Amino acid sequence: PEPPDVVAPEAEDIPELREEAKGCRRCPLWRDATQTVFGEGPENADVIFVGEQPGDQEDLAGKPFVGPAGKVFDSILDDAAIDRRKVYVTNAVKHFKFEPRGKRRIHSKPNAGEIQACRWWLDKELDLVKPNLVVALGATAAQSLLGKAVPITKMRGDVIEREDGLRVFVTIHPSFILRIRDHEDKAAERERFLQDMRKVRKLM
Ligand code: URA
């Protein structure tokens, strides 16, 4: 028989899983990224928010949603009376994918293979946290959680129940608000996202 230490033990909690994910080589994105950015939050959280992938600042800090999109996210959660410290926040893809442009690193979209490879970790986070609701922030998260591409603008605000019973709330990614230049449009889009977060709070 195989000696027991040959088979990696199943992670029994989020800190163990985070530790395991540090050495992830399931797709090539680990090569250029600084570190794995794993999910964060209480293991008994009622809700999991899933973003796309860490950005430049998240890659350096090792924490999800701490950069510009994270600031927008935090302020809207606050307005919706959702306490970020009580929710679990993670990403569909856990390494930063970018193109170097001079000294800057420009975000680049994860592809279907990278999303699929990283689903392994997201599934385990879902298994351990067992949330009542998962919020897909944007197309990448929705694709990872639902196993197919879904039209975000059409599905936004909808709750989709998966075959395993998990409820997935679909909405936009907060970076979408960040990119709007026109002040009125930006304010309107922020308000729509705030309404989505108020719905989430009722569904939690
Ligand atoms: N955008 C994401 O999708 N996730 C982060 O962690 C930061 C920005």
Boltz pocket constraint, residues with backbone or C-beta under 6 A from the ligand:
constraints:
  - pocket:
      binder: B
      contacts: [[A, 51], [A, 52], [A, 53], [A, 54], [A, 55], [A, 58], [A, 63], [A, 64], [A, 65], [A, 66], [A, 67], [A, 69], [A, 70], [A, 90], [A, 91], [A, 137], [A, 175]]
      max_distance: 6.0
